[in-house]
Amino acid sequence: MSVKRIFGLAVLAGAAFAAGYFLPRAGKPEADGRALAGAERASAEETGERKVLYWYDPMYPATHFDKPGKSPFMDMQLIPRYAEAGEGAGIRIDPAQTENLAVSTVRVERGRLSFNKEIPANIEFNDYRLAKVQPRAEGFVEKHYFLAVGDVVRAGQELADITVPGWASDQSEYLLLKSQKADVRIIQGVRERLRLSGMPEEMLKAVDADGTVQTRMSLLSPIDGVITSFDVYPGMNVGKDMTIATIQGTNPIWIMADVPERYLPMVGRGRIRISVPAYPGRVFYADSFTLLPRADMETRTVPLRISLDNSEGLLRPGMTAAIRLRGSDEESLLIPTFAVIDLGDEQRVIVRTEDGGFAPRRIRIRGESGDMTAVESGLGEGEEIVMRGLFLVDSEANLRGALDRMRRDDGPAAGGG
């Protein structure tokens, strides 16, 4: 029913009441109520007060009543709907009802978002501390030290002894030239040939010191670490390109985690805190980390690699861990997250207007953390937005319809920020 039609009916009802038209119908209180409501509307128009279109229950806004009273649906009083409430993009709500129905607002303030997010991680070997042991000469295994995959070794620890028969003739030539005091350049050339054939510098020094042929060489671990492969047995033949053992270092050790794209701005905003379930009373901190350059297209995450001191040997590859990202964003406008109406392709809030009404406003979000959201544009500092009671505003204005009108009318997000 249009406003003009209601206005006309109200005037007719008022005139009829003044002429005594309703006197014979005094036994029908419902009709009398409608007549009184019409008279009230007409009187309001004459005195310049806001005109009431109808009364309604905000929980059932589609049902309209011709007079005030208690709602038949809820234990609450009906709310008047004024004529100006349906005009424009904003709406008005009776102040008393705003208070009774817990519609509250909050001011937009400036501040910094604090980030605190925990992400699962795994402890892995440090590939920068990876060593492969090869004899670099053909021979056979003379002695096998009792080692296996998983054993921890120290730098310089013996892994196996091998004999290289081919070194005997070259060393004999070298010693003969030295004894005959041959040209220094010739002697150095033979010595260099021995070195390039795979003979360690320590063995060459022993040949110089003792003056005897050395053909038995000990294969040593070049780093501290864990044996991850070991392929050597007594008496077996070995080639110069054969890998006898693979050793991976554990200090520093790597902590690997997949960071969701939306949390990338949090990385690097402070020290990274690491907790390990195996040591609930210990907390580890890391300053050295690397965000790998490629993201996973399926999970939309970016690998984060943390290098962590493990001189105590507490952290072992295969353990689980958790990293906590902490930090703060630059200063911006902040609002409660639950005050944001997320429509998927856009976000809005309900703003209290200068005349005491409410209007939807499109905003652009910068980020969120916890229960606070940073706004990039669309709001100004000090403005009031609805924090609680959005259901009342929704029922009063048919929120979705109001937002649709805003999309057509207001264009891009406006306002301070």
C-alpha positions in Angstrom: 0.0 0.0 0.0 1.5 3.3 -1.0 2.1 6.2 1.4 -0.3 8.4 -0.5 -3.1 5.8 -0.2 -2.5 5.4 3.5 -2.5 9.2 3.9 -5.9 9.4 2.0 -7.4 6.6 4.1 -6.2 8.2 7.3 -7.8 11.5 6.4 -11.1 9.8 5.5 -11.0 7.8 8.7 -10.4 11.0 10.7 -13.3 12.8 9.0 -15.6 9.8 9.5 -14.7 9.6 13.1 -15.4 13.3 13.6 -18.8 12.9 12.0 -19.8 10.0 14.3 -19.6 7.4 11.6 -18.1 4.8 14.0 -20.6 5.3 16.8 -22.9 2.5 15.8 -19.9 0.1 15.5 -18.8 0.6 19.1 -19.0 -3.1 19.8 -16.0 -3.9 17.5 -12.8 -2.9 19.2 -10.6 -4.0 16.3 -12.4 -1.5 14.0 -12.2 1.1 16.7 -8.4 0.5 17.0 -7.9 1.0 13.3 -10.0 4.1 13.4 -8.0 5.5 16.3 -4.7 4.6 14.5 -6.0 6.5 11.5 -6.9 9.5 13.6 -3.5 9.4 15.2 -1.9 9.5 11.8 -4.0 12.3 10.6 -3.3 14.3 13.8 0.4 13.7 13.4 0.2 15.1 9.9 -1.6 18.2 11.0 0.9 18.9 13.8 3.9 18.3 11.5 5.1 15.2 13.4 6.5 12.1 11.6 3.8 10.0 10.1 3.5 6.3 11.2 2.9 4.0 8.3 2.4 0.8 10.4 3.8 -1.0 13.4 5.8 -4.3 13.2 7.8 -6.8 15.1 11.5 -6.6 14.0 11.8 -10.4 14.1 8.9 -10.6 11.7 9.2 -7.4 9.6 6.9 -8.7 6.8 3.8 -8.6 9.2 2.3 -5.1 9.6 -0.1 -3.9 12.3 -2.4 -0.9 12.2 -1.9 0.1 15.9 0.8 -0.1 18.6 0.8 -2.8 21.2 2.5 -6.0 22.2 3.8 -8.4 19.5 1.9 -11.6 19.1 5.2 -13.3 18.2 7.7 -12.1 20.8 7.6 -10.7 24.3 8.2 -7.1 23.1 6.4 -4.0 22.0 5.7 -3.3 18.3 7.9 -0.7 16.6 6.5 2.1 14.5 7.6 2.5 10.9 7.6 6.1 9.8 7.1 7.4 6.3 10.6 8.9 6.0 12.2 5.6 7.0 11.6 4.1 3.6 13.1 7.0 1.7 16.7 7.2 0.5 19.6 4.8 1.1 19.6 5.3 4.9 17.0 4.4 7.5 15.8 5.7 10.8 15.0 3.7 14.0 13.1 5.0 17.0 15.8 5.9 19.6 13.9 4.0 22.4 13.7 0.9 20.3 17.4 1.3 19.4 18.2 1.1 23.1 15.7 -1.6 24.0 16.9 -3.9 21.2 20.6 -3.5 22.1 21.6 -1.7 18.9 25.1 -0.3 19.8 27.7 1.5 17.9 31.4 1.9 18.1 33.7 4.7 16.9 36.3 4.1 14.2 39.7 4.5 15.8 43.3 4.4 14.7 45.7 1.7 15.8 47.8 -1.2 14.8 46.8 -4.8 14.2 48.7 -7.3 16.3 49.4 -10.6 14.6 49.7 -13.8 16.5 49.4 -17.0 14.4 50.6 -20.6 15.0 51.5 -22.7 12.0 52.4 -26.5 12.1 56.0 -27.3 11.0 58.4 -30.2 10.7 62.1 -30.6 11.6 64.3 -31.7 8.7 67.9 -32.2 7.9 70.0 -29.2 6.8 70.8 -29.8 3.1 73.5 -27.1 3.3 75.3 -29.5 5.6 75.2 -32.5 3.3 78.4 -34.6 2.5 79.0 -37.6 0.2 82.1 -39.7 0.8 83.8 -41.2 -2.3 87.3 -42.9 -2.5 88.2 -41.0 -5.8 90.4 -44.0 -6.6 89.9 -47.6 -7.5 90.7 -50.2 -4.8 89.2 -52.5 -2.3 88.1 -52.3 1.3 90.6 -53.4 3.9 88.7 -52.5 7.1 85.1 -51.8 7.8 84.2 -49.8 10.9 81.0 -50.8 12.6 78.7 -48.1 11.4 75.2 -48.1 9.9 72.5 -45.8 8.7 71.3 -43.5 11.6 74.6 -43.4 13.4 75.9 -40.1 14.5 79.5 -39.3 13.5 81.9 -36.5 14.1 84.1 -34.7 11.6 87.3 -36.7 11.0 85.8 -40.0 12.3 87.0 -43.0 10.3 84.4 -44.8 8.2 86.5 -47.4 6.3 90.1 -48.2 5.2 90.7 -49.0 1.5 93.8 -50.0 -0.4 94.6 -48.4 -3.7 97.2 -50.6 -5.6 97.6 -48.0 -8.4 99.3 -45.5 -6.1 102.3 -47.8 -5.5 104.0 -47.2 -8.9 103.4 -43.5 -8.8 104.8 -43.1 -5.3 107.8 -45.2 -6.1 108.6 -42.9 -9.0 108.1 -39.9 -6.8 110.5 -41.2 -4.1 113.1 -42.2 -6.7 113.1 -38.7 -8.3 113.5 -37.2 -4.8 116.4 -39.5 -3.9 118.2 -38.6 -7.2 117.6 -34.9 -6.5 115.9 -34.5 -9.9 114.7 -31.2 -11.2 112.2 -29.6 -8.7 109.7 -29.0 -11.4 109.6 -32.7 -12.3 109.3 -33.8 -8.7 106.4 -31.3 -8.2 104.7 -32.6 -11.3 104.7 -36.2 -10.1 103.5 -35.1 -6.7 100.6 -33.2 -8.3 99.7 -36.3 -10.3 99.4 -38.3 -7.1 97.1 -35.6 -5.6 94.9 -35.6 -8.7 94.6 -39.3 -8.5 92.7 -39.0 -5.2 95.5 -39.3 -2.7 94.8 -37.1 0.4 97.2 -34.4 1.3 97.8 -36.2 4.6 99.1 -39.3 2.8 101.4 -37.2 0.6 102.9 -35.6 3.7 103.4 -39.1 5.2 105.2 -40.2 2.0 107.5 -37.2 2.3 108.2 -37.7 6.0 108.7 -41.5 6.0 110.1 -42.0 2.5 107.9 -45.2 2.1 105.0 -46.1 -0.2 101.6 -45.5 1.3 98.7 -47.3 -0.4 96.2 -47.7 2.5 93.8 -44.8 2.9 91.2 -44.1 5.6 87.9 -42.6 4.5 86.9 -39.9 7.0 83.6 -38.1 7.7 84.0 -34.5 6.5 81.3 -33.1 8.9 79.4 -33.7 12.1 76.1 -35.4 11.3 74.0 -38.5 10.8 74.7 -41.3 8.3 71.8 -41.5 5.9 73.3 -44.0 3.5 76.2 -46.4 4.0 77.4 -48.9 1.3 80.7 -50.4 2.3 81.6 -54.0 3.3 85.0 -55.7 4.0 86.8 -57.0 0.9 84.5 -55.3 -1.6 85.9 -53.4 -4.6 85.3 -49.7 -4.9 85.4 -47.3 -7.8 86.5 -43.7 -7.8 82.9 -42.5 -8.4 81.3 -44.8 -5.9 79.5 -43.1 -2.9 80.6 -44.9 0.3 78.5 -42.9 2.7 76.1 -39.9 2.8 76.1 -37.8 5.9 73.7 -35.0 6.7 74.4 -32.3 9.3 72.1 -31.5 12.1 73.5 -28.2 13.3 72.0 -25.8 12.4 68.9 -27.7 11.7 66.0 -26.8 9.5 62.4 -26.1 10.5 60.0 -26.3 7.5 56.5 -24.8 7.4 53.9 -24.0 4.8 52.7 -20.4 5.4 49.3 -19.5 3.9 49.5 -16.6 1.5 47.4 -14.3 3.7 49.9 -14.6 6.5 53.0 -13.7 4.5 53.0 -10.1 5.7 53.4 -11.4 9.2 56.7 -13.1 8.4 59.7 -11.0 9.2 57.9 -8.7 11.7 59.9 -10.0 14.6 61.6 -13.1 16.0 60.0 -16.4 15.1 59.0 -18.4 18.2 59.2 -22.2 17.8 57.7 -24.8 20.1 58.3 -28.6 20.0 55.9 -31.1 21.6 58.8 -33.2 22.7 60.0 -30.4 25.0 56.9 -28.6 26.3 58.9 -26.5 28.7 61.3 -25.2 26.1 60.9 -22.4 23.6 63.2 -21.8 20.7 63.7 -18.5 18.8 65.0 -18.0 15.3 66.2 -14.9 13.5 67.4 -16.6 10.3 64.8 -17.8 7.8 64.1 -18.0 4.1 60.8 -17.7 2.2 61.2 -19.9 -0.8 60.4 -18.2 -4.1 57.7 -20.5 -5.3 54.2 -21.0 -3.9 52.2 -24.2 -4.0 49.3 -23.7 -6.4 47.1 -26.3 -4.8 47.4 -25.3 -1.1 48.2 -21.6 -1.8 51.0 -21.7 0.7 54.7 -20.6 0.6 57.4 -22.8 2.1 59.2 -21.2 5.0 62.6 -22.5 6.0 64.1 -21.6 9.4 67.7 -22.3 10.3 67.9 -23.0 14.0 70.9 -23.7 16.3 71.0 -27.3 17.5 74.3 -27.5 19.3 72.6 -29.4 22.1 71.3 -32.1 19.7 67.8 -31.9 21.1 66.0 -31.4 17.8 65.9 -34.4 15.5 64.7 -34.7 11.9 61.2 -36.0 11.7 60.0 -34.3 14.9 57.0 -32.0 14.7 57.0 -28.4 15.7 54.9 -25.2 15.6 56.0 -21.7 14.7 54.3 -18.7 16.0 54.3 -15.5 13.9 54.1 -12.3 15.8 54.2 -8.7 14.9 52.2 -5.6 14.2 51.0 -3.8 11.1 51.4 -0.1 10.3 48.9 2.3 11.8 45.4 2.3 10.2 41.7 2.6 10.9 40.4 -0.3 13.1 36.9 -1.6 13.5 35.5 -4.8 15.1 35.6 -7.7 12.7 32.0 -8.8 13.5 30.8 -5.3 12.4 31.7 -6.1 8.8 29.1 -7.4 6.4 30.9 -9.7 4.0 29.0 -10.1 0.7 31.8 -12.0 -0.9 32.8 -9.6 -3.7 32.6 -6.6 -1.3 32.4 -5.7 2.3 30.2 -3.1 4.0 29.4 -1.7 7.4 26.3 0.2 8.8 27.2 3.8 9.6 25.3 6.1 11.9 24.4 9.2 9.9 24.5 12.8 11.2 20.7 12.9 11.4 20.7 9.8 13.7 19.8 7.3 11.0 21.7 4.4 9.6 23.2 3.8 6.1 25.3 1.0 4.6 28.8 2.0 3.5 31.2 0.1 1.3 34.7 -0.3 2.7 38.0 -1.7 1.5 39.7 -4.0 4.0 43.4 -3.9 4.6 43.7 -7.0 6.8 42.4 -8.6 10.0 43.7 -10.2 13.1 41.8 -11.7 15.9 38.6 -9.7 16.4 39.8 -6.5 14.7 39.9 -5.5 11.1 42.0 -2.8 9.5 40.2 -0.6 6.9 42.0 0.9 4.0 39.2 3.2 2.7 35.5 3.9 3.1 35.5 5.2 6.7 36.8 8.2 8.5 38.2 8.3 12.0 35.6 9.1 14.6 32.6 7.8 12.6 30.2 5.5 14.3 29.3 2.0 13.0 26.8 -0.5 14.2 28.5 -3.1 16.3 25.5 -5.0 17.7 21.9 -5.2 16.6 22.4 -5.6 12.9 19.3 -7.8 12.8 17.2 -4.8 13.7 18.7 -2.7 11.0 18.3 -5.5 8.6 14.6 -5.9 9.4 14.1 -2.2 9.3 15.7 -1.4 6.0 15.7 -4.7 4.2 19.4 -4.6 4.3 20.1 -6.5 1.1 17.9 -4.2 -0.9 19.6 -1.1 0.6 23.0 -2.5 -0.3 21.8 -3.2 -3.8 20.8 0.5 -4.1 24.1 1.5 -2.7 25.9 -0.5 -5.4 24.0 1.5 -8.1 24.4 4.9 -6.4 27.6 5.3 -4.5 30.2 3.8 -6.9 33.7 3.1 -5.5 34.4 3.2 -1.7 34.6 6.7 -0.4 35.5 8.3 2.8 38.6 8.8 4.9 41.2 6.2 5.8 
